[in-house]
Amino acid sequence: MNTKIIIRVVGAIVLIAALIYGYKEIQYLQRYETTDDAQIDGNVDPVTPKIGGYIKAIRFRDNQFVKAGDTLFVIDDADYKIRVAQAEAALQTAVATGGVSQFNIGVASATIQSSQANVQTARNQVATAQANVTAAQIRLKKATNDFDRYSRLLTEKTIPQQQFDNVLAERDAALAALQAAQSQLETAQLQVNAATSQTGVTNSQRKAVESQIGVAQATAKQRQAELDLAKLQLSYTVVLAPASGVVSKRSVQVGQLIQPGQALCSIVNTGDLWVTANFKETQLTEMEIGQTVNVDIDAYGKENLTGKVESFAGATGAKFSLIPPDNATGNYVKVVQRVPVRIELDKNSPVFARLRPGLSVSVAVDIQKK
């Protein structure tokens, strides 16, 4: 066969193949928006202690899978146990002080009741003395009238001297009885005043004791809060996993002194992964939430999985950078911006369990299918 014919045939085949490839590529590009500026993302939770102390034990190995609530670190708790004991002792003292105050108010109440009874008794005595004074006044009035009448009769010599002497004695006795009754009334009134004054003093004592009880109750609440805080800090000596995932990047050793908020390790939540793809702004024209996405994973060769567009970032990547560009500086050069797009992955895919945050991928969004 002539060589020229072979070359022409081969050239024709190559041209046809190129045309077919070019046509398919054009069709592909018309249907898909693609980018290789994409990677696997996930939640990386830092493990930080809420208290300081010395690391007593480490309960995991690097790159081990842990569940939320598993013990990761144990901090020496000797100091925190002592704080709990001190708080318990302070609470017991405060409660005992409140009990003494309650007893004192009981005594004050009994004293008040006794004083009130004394006041009532004194008032009854005043009433009796007042009645005696009234009776003595009536008796004296009668005796005085008799004395005046018998005095005239004695002057007229119509009664004997002995009868007059009896009337005079009666008047003097009535006068003495009145004076005695008045004295008793004054004494009873003084007793009422004294008893009333004593009741006022006792009421003041009761108010003072009630104030002491309020202070004791407030102190007991404060001591209870201190005890609760001490127990809470004691519980923090056991550092638990905040989420399920692979624990990595341990930065401490047994016996090391740590501080509150210090990063001890990180937990990668491998069960909740997604793709962050940075598309050019010109590629977003027909892209919508819910469209199907094909994801090629660089680390696993031809293995791929599917997903769908979940959301678009609120701004371009440049706006989230440490120093956002300022186009008003006078040296403006138009640059095509990229917008981060979050892609939800199919968790039922066999390759999903092998994914790790940070892996590079290439994505193709089917803009004609939703």
C-alpha positions as CSV (number, residue, x, y, z in Angstrom):
1,M,0.0,0.0,0.0
2,N,1.2,3.4,-0.9
3,T,2.7,5.3,2.0
4,K,0.8,8.5,1.1
5,I,-2.5,6.7,1.3
6,I,-1.6,5.3,4.7
7,I,-0.7,8.8,5.9
8,R,-3.9,10.2,4.5
9,V,-6.0,7.5,6.2
10,V,-4.2,7.9,9.5
11,G,-4.6,11.7,9.2
12,A,-8.3,11.3,8.4
13,I,-8.8,9.0,11.4
14,V,-7.0,11.5,13.7
15,L,-9.0,14.4,12.3
16,I,-12.3,12.5,12.8
17,A,-11.2,11.5,16.3
18,A,-10.3,15.1,17.0
19,L,-13.6,16.3,15.7
20,I,-15.5,13.8,17.8
21,Y,-13.5,14.6,20.9
22,G,-13.9,18.3,20.3
23,Y,-17.6,17.9,19.8
24,K,-18.0,15.9,23.0
25,E,-15.8,18.4,24.8
26,I,-17.9,21.3,23.6
27,Q,-21.1,19.4,24.6
28,Y,-19.5,18.7,28.0
29,L,-18.5,22.3,28.6
30,Q,-21.9,23.5,27.6
31,R,-23.5,21.2,30.2
32,Y,-21.0,21.3,33.1
33,E,-19.1,24.0,35.0
34,T,-15.8,22.6,36.2
35,T,-13.0,23.6,38.5
36,D,-10.0,21.9,40.1
37,D,-9.8,24.7,42.8
38,A,-11.6,22.6,45.3
39,Q,-10.9,20.5,48.4
40,I,-12.6,18.3,51.0
41,D,-13.7,20.3,54.1
42,G,-14.8,19.2,57.5
43,N,-15.2,20.3,61.1
44,V,-11.9,20.2,63.1
45,D,-12.9,20.6,66.7
46,P,-10.1,21.7,69.1
47,V,-9.9,20.0,72.5
48,T,-9.2,22.6,75.2
49,P,-9.3,22.3,79.0
50,K,-11.5,24.5,81.1
51,I,-9.0,24.4,84.0
52,G,-5.3,24.3,84.5
53,G,-3.1,21.6,86.0
54,Y,-0.7,18.8,85.3
55,I,-1.6,16.0,82.8
56,K,-2.0,12.8,84.8
57,A,-3.0,10.4,82.0
58,I,-3.7,10.3,78.3
59,R,-6.4,7.9,77.2
60,F,-6.0,7.8,73.4
61,R,-3.5,7.2,70.6
62,D,-2.8,9.5,67.8
63,N,-5.2,9.1,64.8
64,Q,-7.6,7.0,66.9
65,F,-11.3,7.2,66.3
66,V,-13.2,8.4,69.5
67,K,-16.8,9.0,70.3
68,A,-18.3,12.1,71.8
69,G,-17.9,11.9,75.6
70,D,-14.9,9.6,75.6
71,T,-12.2,10.4,78.1
72,L,-9.1,11.9,76.4
73,F,-7.1,13.5,79.2
74,V,-7.0,13.2,83.0
75,I,-5.7,16.2,85.0
76,D,-4.3,15.8,88.5
77,D,-7.3,16.5,90.7
78,A,-5.7,16.6,94.2
79,D,-6.0,20.4,94.5
80,Y,-9.6,20.4,93.3
81,K,-10.6,17.8,95.8
82,I,-9.2,19.9,98.6
83,R,-11.2,22.9,97.3
84,V,-14.4,20.8,97.3
85,A,-13.7,19.8,101.0
86,Q,-13.1,23.4,102.0
87,A,-16.3,24.5,100.3
88,E,-18.3,21.7,102.0
89,A,-16.9,22.8,105.4
90,A,-17.8,26.4,104.8
91,L,-21.3,25.4,103.8
92,Q,-21.8,23.4,107.0
93,T,-20.6,26.3,109.1
94,A,-23.0,28.7,107.3
95,V,-25.9,26.2,107.8
96,A,-25.1,25.9,111.5
97,T,-25.0,29.6,111.9
98,G,-28.4,29.8,110.3
99,G,-29.7,27.2,112.8
100,V,-28.5,29.2,115.8
101,S,-30.2,32.3,114.4
102,Q,-33.5,30.3,114.0
103,F,-33.1,29.2,117.7
104,N,-32.6,32.8,118.7
105,I,-35.7,34.0,116.9
106,G,-37.7,31.2,118.7
107,V,-36.4,32.5,122.0
108,A,-37.2,36.1,121.0
109,S,-40.8,35.0,120.0
110,A,-41.3,33.3,123.4
111,T,-40.0,36.4,125.2
112,I,-42.4,38.6,123.2
113,Q,-45.3,36.4,124.0
114,S,-44.4,36.6,127.7
115,S,-44.0,40.3,127.6
116,Q,-47.4,40.7,125.9
117,A,-49.0,38.6,128.6
118,N,-47.3,40.8,131.3
119,V,-48.7,43.9,129.5
120,Q,-52.2,42.4,129.6
121,T,-51.9,41.5,133.2
122,A,-50.7,45.0,134.1
123,R,-53.7,46.5,132.2
124,N,-56.1,44.2,134.1
125,Q,-54.5,45.4,137.3
126,V,-55.0,49.0,136.2
127,A,-58.7,48.3,135.5
128,T,-59.0,46.8,139.0
129,A,-57.2,49.7,140.6
130,Q,-59.4,52.2,138.7
131,A,-62.5,50.4,140.0
132,N,-61.2,50.5,143.5
133,V,-60.5,54.3,143.2
134,T,-64.1,54.8,142.0
135,A,-65.5,52.8,144.9
136,A,-63.3,54.7,147.3
137,Q,-64.4,58.0,145.9
138,I,-68.1,57.0,146.4
139,R,-67.4,55.8,149.9
140,L,-65.5,59.0,150.8
141,K,-68.3,61.2,149.3
142,K,-70.9,59.3,151.5
143,A,-68.7,59.5,154.5
144,T,-68.1,63.3,154.0
145,N,-71.8,63.9,153.6
146,D,-72.5,62.0,156.8
147,F,-69.8,63.9,158.6
148,D,-71.2,67.3,157.6
149,R,-74.7,66.3,158.7
150,Y,-73.6,64.8,162.0
151,S,-71.5,67.9,162.7
152,R,-74.6,70.0,162.6
153,L,-76.5,67.6,164.8
154,L,-73.7,67.6,167.3
155,T,-73.8,71.3,167.5
156,E,-77.5,71.1,168.2
157,K,-76.8,68.6,170.9
158,T,-79.2,66.1,169.2
159,I,-76.7,63.2,168.9
160,P,-74.2,61.8,171.4
161,Q,-70.4,62.4,170.9
162,Q,-69.7,58.7,170.4
163,Q,-72.0,58.6,167.3
164,F,-70.2,61.6,165.9
165,D,-66.8,60.0,166.5
166,N,-67.9,56.9,164.5
167,V,-68.9,59.1,161.5
168,L,-65.6,61.0,161.7
169,A,-63.7,57.7,161.8
170,E,-65.6,56.5,158.8
171,R,-64.7,59.6,156.9
172,D,-61.1,59.3,157.7
173,A,-61.1,55.6,156.8
174,A,-62.8,56.4,153.4
175,L,-60.2,59.1,152.7
176,A,-57.3,56.7,153.5
177,A,-58.9,54.0,151.3
178,L,-59.1,56.5,148.4
179,Q,-55.5,57.5,148.8
180,A,-54.5,53.8,148.9
181,A,-56.5,53.0,145.8
182,Q,-55.0,56.0,143.9
183,S,-51.5,54.8,144.9
184,Q,-52.3,51.3,143.6
185,L,-53.6,52.8,140.3
186,E,-50.4,54.7,139.8
187,T,-48.4,51.6,140.5
188,A,-50.4,49.6,138.0
189,Q,-50.0,52.2,135.3
190,L,-46.2,52.2,135.9
191,Q,-46.2,48.4,135.5
192,V,-48.1,48.8,132.2
193,N,-45.6,51.3,130.9
194,A,-42.7,49.0,131.9
195,A,-44.2,45.9,130.3
196,T,-45.0,47.9,127.1
197,S,-41.4,49.1,127.0
198,Q,-40.1,45.6,127.5
199,T,-42.2,44.4,124.6
200,G,-40.8,47.1,122.3
201,V,-37.2,46.0,123.3
202,T,-38.1,42.4,122.5
203,N,-39.5,43.4,119.1
204,S,-36.3,45.1,118.3
205,Q,-34.4,42.0,119.3
206,R,-36.6,39.9,117.1
207,K,-36.0,42.2,114.1
208,A,-32.2,42.0,114.8
209,V,-32.4,38.2,114.9
210,E,-34.5,38.1,111.6
211,S,-31.8,40.3,110.0
212,Q,-29.2,37.8,111.2
213,I,-31.2,35.0,109.7
214,G,-31.3,36.8,106.3
215,V,-27.6,37.3,106.4
216,A,-27.1,33.6,107.4
217,Q,-29.3,32.4,104.6
218,A,-27.5,34.6,102.0
219,T,-24.2,33.3,103.3
220,A,-25.4,29.7,103.0
221,K,-26.5,30.3,99.4
222,Q,-23.1,31.8,98.6
223,R,-21.3,28.8,100.2
224,Q,-23.6,26.4,98.3
225,A,-22.6,28.2,95.0
226,E,-18.9,28.0,95.9
227,L,-19.4,24.2,96.6
228,D,-21.1,23.7,93.2
229,L,-18.3,25.6,91.5
230,A,-15.7,23.5,93.2
231,K,-17.4,20.3,92.2
232,L,-17.8,21.6,88.6
233,Q,-14.1,22.4,88.4
234,L,-13.3,19.0,89.8
235,S,-15.4,17.4,87.0
236,Y,-13.3,19.4,84.5
237,T,-10.2,17.4,85.5
238,V,-11.5,14.8,83.1
239,V,-11.3,16.2,79.6
240,L,-13.9,14.6,77.3
241,A,-14.1,14.4,73.5
242,P,-16.5,17.2,72.3
243,A,-17.4,15.3,69.1
244,S,-16.9,11.9,67.4
245,G,-14.1,11.6,65.0
246,V,-10.4,11.0,64.5
247,V,-8.2,12.6,67.2
248,S,-4.9,14.0,65.9
249,K,-2.3,16.6,66.4
250,R,-1.7,15.9,70.1
251,S,0.6,18.6,71.6
252,V,1.0,17.6,75.3
253,Q,2.6,14.8,77.3
254,V,2.0,13.2,80.7
255,G,3.2,15.5,83.5
256,Q,3.0,18.7,81.4
257,L,1.5,21.7,83.0
258,I,-1.4,23.0,80.9
259,Q,-3.5,26.2,81.1
260,P,-7.2,26.8,80.5
261,G,-8.0,27.2,76.8
262,Q,-4.7,25.6,75.7
263,A,-5.1,23.4,72.6
264,L,-4.3,19.8,73.5
265,C,-5.3,18.1,70.3
266,S,-7.9,18.2,67.5
267,I,-10.8,16.0,66.5
268,V,-11.7,15.7,62.9
269,N,-15.3,14.8,62.3
270,T,-15.0,12.4,59.4
271,G,-18.7,11.7,59.4
272,D,-19.6,15.2,58.3
273,L,-17.6,16.2,55.2
274,W,-18.3,18.4,52.2
275,V,-16.5,20.0,49.3
276,T,-15.6,23.7,49.0
277,A,-15.2,24.5,45.3
278,N,-14.0,28.0,44.3
279,F,-15.7,28.8,41.0
280,K,-15.0,31.9,38.9
281,E,-17.8,34.5,39.1
282,T,-18.4,33.9,35.4
283,Q,-19.3,30.3,36.0
284,L,-22.2,31.1,38.4
285,T,-24.6,32.3,35.8
286,E,-26.6,29.1,35.5
287,M,-25.5,27.4,38.7
288,E,-28.3,26.8,41.2
289,I,-28.7,25.0,44.6
290,G,-29.6,21.4,44.2
291,Q,-27.8,20.7,40.9
292,T,-25.9,17.4,40.7
293,V,-22.1,17.5,41.0
294,N,-19.5,14.9,40.0
295,V,-16.5,14.9,42.3
296,D,-13.1,13.3,41.2
297,I,-10.7,12.7,44.1
298,D,-7.1,13.2,43.3
299,A,-5.9,10.8,46.0
300,Y,-7.8,7.8,44.8
301,G,-7.3,8.0,41.1
302,K,-10.4,7.1,39.1
303,E,-12.6,6.8,42.1
304,N,-15.3,9.5,42.3
305,L,-18.6,10.2,44.0
306,T,-21.5,12.4,43.5
307,G,-23.0,15.3,45.4
308,K,-25.2,18.4,45.0
309,V,-24.8,22.1,45.3
310,E,-25.8,23.0,48.8
311,S,-25.1,26.8,49.2
312,F,-23.1,29.7,47.9
313,A,-20.8,31.8,50.1
314,G,-21.9,35.2,51.2
315,A,-19.0,37.0,49.5
316,T,-16.0,36.2,47.3
317,G,-12.9,34.6,48.7
318,A,-11.0,37.9,48.4
319,K,-13.4,39.6,50.8
320,F,-12.7,36.9,53.5
321,S,-8.9,37.3,53.1
322,L,-6.7,38.8,55.9
323,I,-6.2,42.0,53.9
324,P,-9.1,42.4,51.4
325,P,-8.1,44.2,48.1
326,D,-9.0,47.9,47.9
327,N,-9.9,48.7,44.3
328,A,-10.0,52.5,45.1
329,T,-6.2,52.8,45.5
330,G,-5.7,53.9,41.8
331,N,-3.8,50.8,40.7
332,Y,-6.9,48.9,39.7
333,V,-6.5,45.7,37.6
334,K,-9.6,43.7,37.0
335,V,-9.3,40.2,38.3
336,V,-11.9,37.5,37.9
337,Q,-13.1,36.7,41.4
338,R,-13.9,33.3,42.8
339,V,-16.9,32.4,45.0
340,P,-16.7,29.4,47.4
341,V,-19.5,26.9,46.7
342,R,-20.4,24.3,49.3
343,I,-21.2,20.9,47.8
344,E,-22.9,18.2,49.8
345,L,-21.5,14.7,49.3
346,D,-23.2,11.3,49.0
347,K,-22.4,9.7,52.4
348,N,-23.5,6.3,51.1
349,S,-20.6,6.1,48.6
350,P,-18.0,3.5,49.6
351,V,-15.2,6.0,49.1
352,F,-16.8,8.5,51.5
353,A,-15.3,6.7,54.6
354,R,-11.8,7.2,53.2
355,L,-12.1,11.0,52.7
356,R,-10.1,13.4,54.9
357,P,-10.4,17.2,55.1
358,G,-7.8,18.9,52.9
359,L,-7.8,16.4,50.0
360,S,-7.8,18.0,46.5
361,V,-10.7,17.2,44.2
362,S,-12.0,18.3,40.9
363,V,-15.7,19.0,40.5
364,A,-18.2,19.3,37.6
365,V,-21.6,20.8,38.2
366,D,-24.4,19.7,35.9
367,I,-26.0,23.1,35.2
368,Q,-28.7,21.4,33.1
369,K,-29.9,19.0,35.8
370,K,-31.4,19.7,39.2
